[in-house]
Amino acid sequence: MDKYKVTVLRLGQARVMAETKEAADLKAQNLPESEIVWLSETDGLSGKYLVTFVELEKD
């Protein structure tokens, strides 16, 4: 059996108050995880994580 390194992302949504899109971006990058609504299969995702890259590991 082969060994693979898999890169995954977890998608979520949050609401922030800000004067500009740039300020909202900065606020969102510093949010605690408890303020993020994590998306799942019930939101239309194919699983808990989005697989973005699969690479065969060489021994």
N, CA, C, O and CB atoms as a CASP TS submission, in Angstrom:
PFRMAT TS
TARGET T0000
AUTHOR 0000-0000-0000
METHOD Language model
MODEL 1
PARENT N/A
ATOM      1  N   MET     1       0.849  -1.173   0.000  1.00  0.00           N
ATOM      2  CA  MET     1       0.000   0.000   0.000  1.00  0.00           C
ATOM      3  C   MET     1       0.898   1.241   0.000  1.00  0.00           C
ATOM      4  O   MET     1       1.913   1.270   0.697  1.00  0.00           O
ATOM      5  CB  MET     1      -0.968  -0.005   1.229  1.00  0.00           C
ATOM      6  N   ASP     2       0.535   2.254  -0.769  1.00  0.00           N
ATOM      7  CA  ASP     2       1.319   3.486  -0.875  1.00  0.00           C
ATOM      8  C   ASP     2       0.914   4.492   0.192  1.00  0.00           C
ATOM      9  O   ASP     2      -0.192   4.450   0.730  1.00  0.00           O
ATOM     10  CB  ASP     2       1.155   4.104  -2.263  1.00  0.00           C
ATOM     11  N   LYS     3       1.845   5.398   0.482  1.00  0.00           N
ATOM     12  CA  LYS     3       1.604   6.454   1.459  1.00  0.00           C
ATOM     13  C   LYS     3       1.482   7.782   0.714  1.00  0.00           C
ATOM     14  O   LYS     3       2.307   8.093  -0.145  1.00  0.00           O
ATOM     15  CB  LYS     3       2.748   6.510   2.530  1.00  0.00           C
ATOM     16  N   TYR     4       0.439   8.572   1.047  1.00  0.00           N
ATOM     17  CA  TYR     4       0.171   9.841   0.373  1.00  0.00           C
ATOM     18  C   TYR     4       0.147  10.988   1.376  1.00  0.00           C
ATOM     19  O   TYR     4      -0.329  10.839   2.501  1.00  0.00           O
ATOM     20  CB  TYR     4      -1.160   9.775  -0.390  1.00  0.00           C
ATOM     21  N   LYS     5       0.661  12.116   0.955  1.00  0.00           N
ATOM     22  CA  LYS     5       0.516  13.353   1.729  1.00  0.00           C
ATOM     23  C   LYS     5      -0.665  14.103   1.108  1.00  0.00           C
ATOM     24  O   LYS     5      -0.667  14.388  -0.089  1.00  0.00           O
ATOM     25  CB  LYS     5       1.857  14.234   1.717  1.00  0.00           C
ATOM     26  N   VAL     6      -1.663  14.418   1.929  1.00  0.00           N
ATOM     27  CA  VAL     6      -2.890  15.030   1.436  1.00  0.00           C
ATOM     28  C   VAL     6      -3.052  16.411   2.080  1.00  0.00           C
ATOM     29  O   VAL     6      -3.008  16.538   3.304  1.00  0.00           O
ATOM     30  CB  VAL     6      -4.125  14.124   1.737  1.00  0.00           C
ATOM     31  N   THR     7      -3.239  17.434   1.258  1.00  0.00           N
ATOM     32  CA  THR     7      -3.469  18.786   1.749  1.00  0.00           C
ATOM     33  C   THR     7      -4.964  19.031   1.805  1.00  0.00           C
ATOM     34  O   THR     7      -5.666  18.831   0.813  1.00  0.00           O
ATOM     35  CB  THR     7      -2.764  19.842   0.853  1.00  0.00           C
ATOM     36  N   VAL     8      -5.460  19.465   2.965  1.00  0.00           N
ATOM     37  CA  VAL     8      -6.887  19.684   3.138  1.00  0.00           C
ATOM     38  C   VAL     8      -7.138  21.096   3.673  1.00  0.00           C
ATOM     39  O   VAL     8      -6.289  21.690   4.338  1.00  0.00           O
ATOM     40  CB  VAL     8      -7.488  18.626   4.088  1.00  0.00           C
ATOM     41  N   LEU     9      -8.314  21.605   3.366  1.00  0.00           N
ATOM     42  CA  LEU     9      -8.772  22.898   3.876  1.00  0.00           C
ATOM     43  C   LEU     9     -10.099  22.687   4.570  1.00  0.00           C
ATOM     44  O   LEU     9     -10.878  21.811   4.194  1.00  0.00           O
ATOM     45  CB  LEU     9      -8.901  23.956   2.735  1.00  0.00           C
ATOM     46  N   ARG    10     -10.349  23.485   5.575  1.00  0.00           N
ATOM     47  CA  ARG    10     -11.643  23.475   6.239  1.00  0.00           C
ATOM     48  C   ARG    10     -12.288  24.821   5.954  1.00  0.00           C
ATOM     49  O   ARG    10     -11.673  25.863   6.182  1.00  0.00           O
ATOM     50  CB  ARG    10     -11.509  23.206   7.790  1.00  0.00           C
ATOM     51  N   LEU    11     -13.512  24.814   5.463  1.00  0.00           N
ATOM     52  CA  LEU    11     -14.196  26.038   5.076  1.00  0.00           C
ATOM     53  C   LEU    11     -15.202  26.459   6.135  1.00  0.00           C
ATOM     54  O   LEU    11     -15.883  25.630   6.739  1.00  0.00           O
ATOM     55  CB  LEU    11     -14.890  25.857   3.735  1.00  0.00           C
ATOM     56  N   GLY    12     -15.278  27.751   6.340  1.00  0.00           N
ATOM     57  CA  GLY    12     -16.228  28.282   7.307  1.00  0.00           C
ATOM     58  C   GLY    12     -16.668  29.683   6.929  1.00  0.00           C
ATOM     59  O   GLY    12     -16.167  30.271   5.970  1.00  0.00           O
ATOM     60  N   GLN    13     -17.604  30.206   7.692  1.00  0.00           N
ATOM     61  CA  GLN    13     -18.104  31.557   7.469  1.00  0.00           C
ATOM     62  C   GLN    13     -18.159  32.283   8.804  1.00  0.00           C
ATOM     63  O   GLN    13     -18.360  31.674   9.855  1.00  0.00           O
ATOM     64  CB  GLN    13     -19.503  31.536   6.789  1.00  0.00           C
ATOM     65  N   ALA    14     -17.975  33.600   8.739  1.00  0.00           N
ATOM     66  CA  ALA    14     -18.065  34.426   9.943  1.00  0.00           C
ATOM     67  C   ALA    14     -18.632  35.786   9.554  1.00  0.00           C
ATOM     68  O   ALA    14     -18.619  36.165   8.383  1.00  0.00           O
ATOM     69  CB  ALA    14     -16.668  34.576  10.637  1.00  0.00           C
ATOM     70  N   ARG    15     -19.120  36.503  10.535  1.00  0.00           N
ATOM     71  CA  ARG    15     -19.635  37.851  10.315  1.00  0.00           C
ATOM     72  C   ARG    15     -18.779  38.816  11.126  1.00  0.00           C
ATOM     73  O   ARG    15     -18.558  38.597  12.318  1.00  0.00           O
ATOM     74  CB  ARG    15     -21.153  37.962  10.713  1.00  0.00           C
ATOM     75  N   VAL    16     -18.295  39.881  10.490  1.00  0.00           N
ATOM     76  CA  VAL    16     -17.521  40.913  11.184  1.00  0.00           C
ATOM     77  C   VAL    16     -18.042  42.280  10.797  1.00  0.00           C
ATOM     78  O   VAL    16     -18.580  42.462   9.705  1.00  0.00           O
ATOM     79  CB  VAL    16     -16.014  40.796  10.857  1.00  0.00           C
ATOM     80  N   MET    17     -17.885  43.234  11.686  1.00  0.00           N
ATOM     81  CA  MET    17     -18.227  44.623  11.409  1.00  0.00           C
ATOM     82  C   MET    17     -16.930  45.347  11.068  1.00  0.00           C
ATOM     83  O   MET    17     -15.946  45.247  11.801  1.00  0.00           O
ATOM     84  CB  MET    17     -18.963  45.298  12.630  1.00  0.00           C
ATOM     85  N   ALA    18     -16.931  46.086   9.939  1.00  0.00           N
ATOM     86  CA  ALA    18     -15.726  46.800   9.521  1.00  0.00           C
ATOM     87  C   ALA    18     -16.100  47.935   8.575  1.00  0.00           C
ATOM     88  O   ALA    18     -17.179  47.938   7.982  1.00  0.00           O
ATOM     89  CB  ALA    18     -14.723  45.835   8.842  1.00  0.00           C
ATOM     90  N   GLU    19     -15.200  48.890   8.446  1.00  0.00           N
ATOM     91  CA  GLU    19     -15.406  50.039   7.551  1.00  0.00           C
ATOM     92  C   GLU    19     -15.107  49.695   6.089  1.00  0.00           C
ATOM     93  O   GLU    19     -15.716  50.262   5.182  1.00  0.00           O
ATOM     94  CB  GLU    19     -14.526  51.210   7.992  1.00  0.00           C
ATOM     95  N   THR    20     -14.164  48.760   5.857  1.00  0.00           N
ATOM     96  CA  THR    20     -13.760  48.412   4.494  1.00  0.00           C
ATOM     97  C   THR    20     -13.607  46.899   4.367  1.00  0.00           C
ATOM     98  O   THR    20     -13.569  46.180   5.366  1.00  0.00           O
ATOM     99  CB  THR    20     -12.436  49.125   4.113  1.00  0.00           C
ATOM    100  N   LYS    21     -13.521  46.432   3.130  1.00  0.00           N
ATOM    101  CA  LYS    21     -13.285  45.007   2.892  1.00  0.00           C
ATOM    102  C   LYS    21     -11.930  44.590   3.455  1.00  0.00           C
ATOM    103  O   LYS    21     -11.788  43.492   3.994  1.00  0.00           O
ATOM    104  CB  LYS    21     -13.358  44.688   1.385  1.00  0.00           C
ATOM    105  N   GLU    22     -10.941  45.463   3.329  1.00  0.00           N
ATOM    106  CA  GLU    22      -9.608  45.160   3.833  1.00  0.00           C
ATOM    107  C   GLU    22      -9.622  45.011   5.354  1.00  0.00           C
ATOM    108  O   GLU    22      -8.987  44.110   5.901  1.00  0.00           O
ATOM    109  CB  GLU    22      -8.618  46.255   3.416  1.00  0.00           C
ATOM    110  N   ALA    23     -10.354  45.903   6.032  1.00  0.00           N
ATOM    111  CA  ALA    23     -10.469  45.825   7.488  1.00  0.00           C
ATOM    112  C   ALA    23     -11.214  44.558   7.904  1.00  0.00           C
ATOM    113  O   ALA    23     -10.861  43.930   8.902  1.00  0.00           O
ATOM    114  CB  ALA    23     -11.187  47.070   8.039  1.00  0.00           C
ATOM    115  N   ALA    24     -12.233  44.186   7.150  1.00  0.00           N
ATOM    116  CA  ALA    24     -12.969  42.950   7.440  1.00  0.00           C
ATOM    117  C   ALA    24     -12.051  41.744   7.288  1.00  0.00           C
ATOM    118  O   ALA    24     -12.114  40.809   8.086  1.00  0.00           O
ATOM    119  CB  ALA    24     -14.196  42.809   6.509  1.00  0.00           C
ATOM    120  N   ASP    25     -11.205  41.763   6.272  1.00  0.00           N
ATOM    121  CA  ASP    25     -10.235  40.686   6.048  1.00  0.00           C
ATOM    122  C   ASP    25      -9.313  40.559   7.257  1.00  0.00           C
ATOM    123  O   ASP    25      -9.104  39.454   7.757  1.00  0.00           O
ATOM    124  CB  ASP    25      -9.408  40.947   4.762  1.00  0.00           C
ATOM    125  N   LEU    26      -8.764  41.662   7.726  1.00  0.00           N
ATOM    126  CA  LEU    26      -7.867  41.638   8.876  1.00  0.00           C
ATOM    127  C   LEU    26      -8.565  41.127  10.132  1.00  0.00           C
ATOM    128  O   LEU    26      -7.995  40.337  10.885  1.00  0.00           O
ATOM    129  CB  LEU    26      -7.304  43.025   9.127  1.00  0.00           C
ATOM    130  N   LYS    27      -9.783  41.573  10.355  1.00  0.00           N
ATOM    131  CA  LYS    27     -10.533  41.103  11.525  1.00  0.00           C
ATOM    132  C   LYS    27     -10.783  39.603  11.431  1.00  0.00           C
ATOM    133  O   LYS    27     -10.624  38.881  12.415  1.00  0.00           O
ATOM    134  CB  LYS    27     -11.872  41.858  11.653  1.00  0.00           C
ATOM    135  N   ALA    28     -11.173  39.138  10.254  1.00  0.00           N
ATOM    136  CA  ALA    28     -11.491  37.725  10.071  1.00  0.00           C
ATOM    137  C   ALA    28     -10.260  36.847  10.301  1.00  0.00           C
ATOM    138  O   ALA    28     -10.386  35.735  10.814  1.00  0.00           O
ATOM    139  CB  ALA    28     -12.054  37.485   8.665  1.00  0.00           C
ATOM    140  N   GLN    29      -9.093  37.324   9.936  1.00  0.00           N
ATOM    141  CA  GLN    29      -7.878  36.533  10.118  1.00  0.00           C
ATOM    142  C   GLN    29      -7.513  36.345  11.586  1.00  0.00           C
ATOM    143  O   GLN    29      -6.721  35.464  11.918  1.00  0.00           O
ATOM    144  CB  GLN    29      -6.728  37.185   9.393  1.00  0.00           C
ATOM    145  N   ASN    30      -8.079  37.158  12.461  1.00  0.00           N
ATOM    146  CA  ASN    30      -7.764  37.072  13.884  1.00  0.00           C
ATOM    147  C   ASN    30      -8.926  36.570  14.736  1.00  0.00           C
ATOM    148  O   ASN    30      -8.862  36.625  15.964  1.00  0.00           O
ATOM    149  CB  ASN    30      -7.330  38.414  14.381  1.00  0.00           C
ATOM    150  N   LEU    31      -9.981  36.083  14.096  1.00  0.00           N
ATOM    151  CA  LEU    31     -11.134  35.571  14.845  1.00  0.00           C
ATOM    152  C   LEU    31     -10.787  34.285  15.579  1.00  0.00           C
ATOM    153  O   LEU    31     -10.050  33.450  15.054  1.00  0.00           O
ATOM    154  CB  LEU    31     -12.319  35.332  13.905  1.00  0.00           C
ATOM    155  N   PRO    32     -11.305  34.120  16.771  1.00  0.00           N
ATOM    156  CA  PRO    32     -11.166  32.806  17.419  1.00  0.00           C
ATOM    157  C   PRO    32     -12.067  31.807  16.683  1.00  0.00           C
ATOM    158  O   PRO    32     -13.093  32.180  16.115  1.00  0.00           O
ATOM    159  CB  PRO    32     -11.540  32.881  18.955  1.00  0.00           C
ATOM    160  N   GLU    33     -11.670  30.553  16.704  1.00  0.00           N
ATOM    161  CA  GLU    33     -12.441  29.523  15.996  1.00  0.00           C
ATOM    162  C   GLU    33     -13.881  29.450  16.467  1.00  0.00           C
ATOM    163  O   GLU    33     -14.765  29.053  15.707  1.00  0.00           O
ATOM    164  CB  GLU    33     -11.788  28.171  16.171  1.00  0.00           C
ATOM    165  N   SER    34     -14.122  29.828  17.708  1.00  0.00           N
ATOM    166  CA  SER    34     -15.484  29.757  18.242  1.00  0.00           C
ATOM    167  C   SER    34     -16.440  30.725  17.546  1.00  0.00           C
ATOM    168  O   SER    34     -17.657  30.580  17.665  1.00  0.00           O
ATOM    169  CB  SER    34     -15.469  30.045  19.730  1.00  0.00           C
ATOM    170  N   GLU    35     -15.907  31.705  16.824  1.00  0.00           N
ATOM    171  CA  GLU    35     -16.760  32.661  16.107  1.00  0.00           C
ATOM    172  C   GLU    35     -16.930  32.304  14.633  1.00  0.00           C
ATOM    173  O   GLU    35     -17.524  33.066  13.870  1.00  0.00           O
ATOM    174  CB  GLU    35     -16.183  34.059  16.226  1.00  0.00           C
ATOM    175  N   ILE    36     -16.412  31.158  14.238  1.00  0.00           N
ATOM    176  CA  ILE    36     -16.516  30.704  12.852  1.00  0.00           C
ATOM    177  C   ILE    36     -17.545  29.581  12.779  1.00  0.00           C
ATOM    178  O   ILE    36     -17.525  28.656  13.592  1.00  0.00           O
ATOM    179  CB  ILE    36     -15.130  30.226  12.309  1.00  0.00           C
ATOM    180  N   VAL    37     -18.436  29.668  11.809  1.00  0.00           N
ATOM    181  CA  VAL    37     -19.405  28.598  11.557  1.00  0.00           C
ATOM    182  C   VAL    37     -18.778  27.711  10.485  1.00  0.00           C
ATOM    183  O   VAL    37     -18.692  28.093   9.318  1.00  0.00           O
ATOM    184  CB  VAL    37     -20.832  29.168  11.101  1.00  0.00           C
ATOM    185  N   TRP    38     -18.343  26.527  10.896  1.00  0.00           N
ATOM    186  CA  TRP    38     -17.668  25.621   9.967  1.00  0.00           C
ATOM    187  C   TRP    38     -18.691  24.924   9.081  1.00  0.00           C
ATOM    188  O   TRP    38     -19.694  24.400   9.566  1.00  0.00           O
ATOM    189  CB  TRP    38     -16.822  24.581  10.733  1.00  0.00           C
ATOM    190  N   LEU    39     -18.429  24.923   7.781  1.00  0.00           N
ATOM    191  CA  LEU    39     -19.326  24.301   6.814  1.00  0.00           C
ATOM    192  C   LEU    39     -19.101  22.792   6.793  1.00  0.00           C
ATOM    193  O   LEU    39     -18.014  22.310   7.113  1.00  0.00           O
ATOM    194  CB  LEU    39     -19.115  24.901   5.406  1.00  0.00           C
ATOM    195  N   SER    40     -20.141  22.054   6.412  1.00  0.00           N
ATOM    196  CA  SER    40     -20.069  20.589   6.409  1.00  0.00           C
ATOM    197  C   SER    40     -20.880  20.028   5.241  1.00  0.00           C
ATOM    198  O   SER    40     -21.310  20.760   4.349  1.00  0.00           O
ATOM    199  CB  SER    40     -20.587  20.010   7.754  1.00  0.00           C
ATOM    200  N   GLU    41     -21.072  18.726   5.272  1.00  0.00           N
ATOM    201  CA  GLU    41     -21.844  18.062   4.213  1.00  0.00           C
ATOM    202  C   GLU    41     -23.251  18.633   4.094  1.00  0.00           C
ATOM    203  O   GLU    41     -23.800  18.691   2.994  1.00  0.00           O
ATOM    204  CB  GLU    41     -21.921  16.563   4.477  1.00  0.00           C
ATOM    205  N   THR    42     -23.842  19.055   5.210  1.00  0.00           N
ATOM    206  CA  THR    42     -25.200  19.600   5.157  1.00  0.00           C
ATOM    207  C   THR    42     -25.247  20.936   4.409  1.00  0.00           C
ATOM    208  O   THR    42     -26.318  21.389   4.007  1.00  0.00           O
ATOM    209  CB  THR    42     -25.749  19.777   6.573  1.00  0.00           C
ATOM    210  N   ASP    43     -24.078  21.564   4.225  1.00  0.00           N
ATOM    211  CA  ASP    43     -24.003  22.821   3.473  1.00  0.00           C
ATOM    212  C   ASP    43     -23.622  22.591   2.014  1.00  0.00           C
ATOM    213  O   ASP    43     -23.425  23.548   1.266  1.00  0.00           O
ATOM    214  CB  ASP    43     -22.995  23.763   4.123  1.00  0.00           C
ATOM    215  N   GLY    44     -23.519  21.335   1.609  1.00  0.00           N
ATOM    216  CA  GLY    44     -23.219  21.022   0.214  1.00  0.00           C
ATOM    217  C   GLY    44     -21.780  20.608  -0.050  1.00  0.00           C
ATOM    218  O   GLY    44     -21.416  20.354  -1.198  1.00  0.00           O
ATOM    219  N   LEU    45     -20.951  20.535   0.995  1.00  0.00           N
ATOM    220  CA  LEU    45     -19.577  20.078   0.793  1.00  0.00           C
ATOM    221  C   LEU    45     -19.555  18.565   0.661  1.00  0.00           C
ATOM    222  O   LEU    45     -20.451  17.871   1.141  1.00  0.00           O
ATOM    223  CB  LEU    45     -18.666  20.534   1.955  1.00  0.00           C
ATOM    224  N   SER    46     -18.515  18.065   0.003  1.00  0.00           N
ATOM    225  CA  SER    46     -18.431  16.616  -0.202  1.00  0.00           C
ATOM    226  C   SER    46     -17.921  15.881   1.035  1.00  0.00           C
ATOM    227  O   SER    46     -17.949  14.651   1.073  1.00  0.00           O
ATOM    228  CB  SER    46     -17.526  16.312  -1.380  1.00  0.00           C
ATOM    229  N   GLY    47     -17.464  16.604   2.034  1.00  0.00           N
ATOM    230  CA  GLY    47     -16.977  16.009   3.274  1.00  0.00           C
ATOM    231  C   GLY    47     -16.645  17.098   4.269  1.00  0.00           C
ATOM    232  O   GLY    47     -16.961  18.266   4.044  1.00  0.00           O
ATOM    233  N   LYS    48     -16.007  16.725   5.376  1.00  0.00           N
ATOM    234  CA  LYS    48     -15.662  17.698   6.408  1.00  0.00           C
ATOM    235  C   LYS    48     -14.570  18.653   5.918  1.00  0.00           C
ATOM    236  O   LYS    48     -14.535  19.817   6.318  1.00  0.00           O
ATOM    237  CB  LYS    48     -15.203  16.980   7.687  1.00  0.00           C
ATOM    238  N   TYR    49     -13.683  18.161   5.054  1.00  0.00           N
ATOM    239  CA  TYR    49     -12.575  18.953   4.535  1.00  0.00           C
ATOM    240  C   TYR    49     -12.609  18.978   3.016  1.00  0.00           C
ATOM    241  O   TYR    49     -13.133  18.061   2.384  1.00  0.00           O
ATOM    242  CB  TYR    49     -11.235  18.398   5.031  1.00  0.00           C
ATOM    243  N   LEU    50     -12.053  20.019   2.438  1.00  0.00           N
ATOM    244  CA  LEU    50     -11.872  20.110   0.998  1.00  0.00           C
ATOM    245  C   LEU    50     -10.458  19.625   0.698  1.00  0.00           C
ATOM    246  O   LEU    50      -9.493  20.239   1.151  1.00  0.00           O
ATOM    247  CB  LEU    50     -12.110  21.577   0.470  1.00  0.00           C
ATOM    248  N   VAL    51     -10.318  18.552  -0.046  1.00  0.00           N
ATOM    249  CA  VAL    51      -9.007  18.025  -0.404  1.00  0.00           C
ATOM    250  C   VAL    51      -8.499  18.830  -1.593  1.00  0.00           C
ATOM    251  O   VAL    51      -9.149  18.887  -2.637  1.00  0.00           O
ATOM    252  CB  VAL    51      -9.071  16.487  -0.736  1.00  0.00           C
ATOM    253  N   THR    52      -7.322  19.459  -1.427  1.00  0.00           N
ATOM    254  CA  THR    52      -6.807  20.330  -2.476  1.00  0.00           C
ATOM    255  C   THR    52      -5.615  19.759  -3.217  1.00  0.00           C
ATOM    256  O   THR    52      -5.312  20.190  -4.329  1.00  0.00           O
ATOM    257  CB  THR    52      -6.434  21.639  -1.896  1.00  0.00           C
ATOM    258  N   PHE    53      -4.931  18.786  -2.609  1.00  0.00           N
ATOM    259  CA  PHE    53      -3.741  18.229  -3.255  1.00  0.00           C
ATOM    260  C   PHE    53      -3.441  16.862  -2.659  1.00  0.00           C
ATOM    261  O   PHE    53      -3.503  16.686  -1.442  1.00  0.00           O
ATOM    262  CB  PHE    53      -2.519  19.177  -3.094  1.00  0.00           C
ATOM    263  N   VAL    54      -3.116  15.893  -3.511  1.00  0.00           N
ATOM    264  CA  VAL    54      -2.732  14.552  -3.064  1.00  0.00           C
ATOM    265  C   VAL    54      -1.408  14.218  -3.743  1.00  0.00           C
ATOM    266  O   VAL    54      -1.290  14.258  -4.968  1.00  0.00           O
ATOM    267  CB  VAL    54      -3.848  13.474  -3.402  1.00  0.00           C
ATOM    268  N   GLU    55      -0.401  13.883  -2.904  1.00  0.00           N
ATOM    269  CA  GLU    55       0.932  13.649  -3.436  1.00  0.00           C
ATOM    270  C   GLU    55       1.476  12.328  -2.885  1.00  0.00           C
ATOM    271  O   GLU    55       1.457  12.098  -1.675  1.00  0.00           O
ATOM    272  CB  GLU    55       1.881  14.828  -3.084  1.00  0.00           C
ATOM    273  N   LEU    56       1.956  11.471  -3.773  1.00  0.00           N
ATOM    274  CA  LEU    56       2.556  10.213  -3.383  1.00  0.00           C
ATOM    275  C   LEU    56       3.869  10.501  -2.676  1.00  0.00           C
ATOM    276  O   LEU    56       4.723  11.203  -3.217  1.00  0.00           O
ATOM    277  CB  LEU    56       2.772   9.291  -4.606  1.00  0.00           C
ATOM    278  N   GLU    57       4.042   9.957  -1.451  1.00  0.00           N
ATOM    279  CA  GLU    57       5.291  10.154  -0.720  1.00  0.00           C
ATOM    280  C   GLU    57       6.294   9.106  -1.160  1.00  0.00           C
ATOM    281  O   GLU    57       5.977   7.923  -1.281  1.00  0.00           O
ATOM    282  CB  GLU    57       5.062  10.086   0.812  1.00  0.00           C
ATOM    283  N   LYS    58       7.497   9.563  -1.392  1.00  0.00           N
ATOM    284  CA  LYS    58       8.584   8.659  -1.772  1.00  0.00           C
ATOM    285  C   LYS    58       9.368   8.294  -0.507  1.00  0.00           C
ATOM    286  O   LYS    58       9.656   9.154   0.324  1.00  0.00           O
ATOM    287  CB  LYS    58       9.525   9.318  -2.853  1.00  0.00           C
ATOM    288  N   ASP    59       9.701   7.042  -0.377  1.00  0.00           N
ATOM    289  CA  ASP    59      10.473   6.603   0.814  1.00  0.00           C
ATOM    290  C   ASP    59      11.918   6.980   0.709  1.00  0.00           C
ATOM    291  O   ASP    59      12.699   6.689   1.615  1.00  0.00           O
ATOM    292  CB  ASP    59      10.365   5.099   1.006  1.00  0.00           C
TER
END
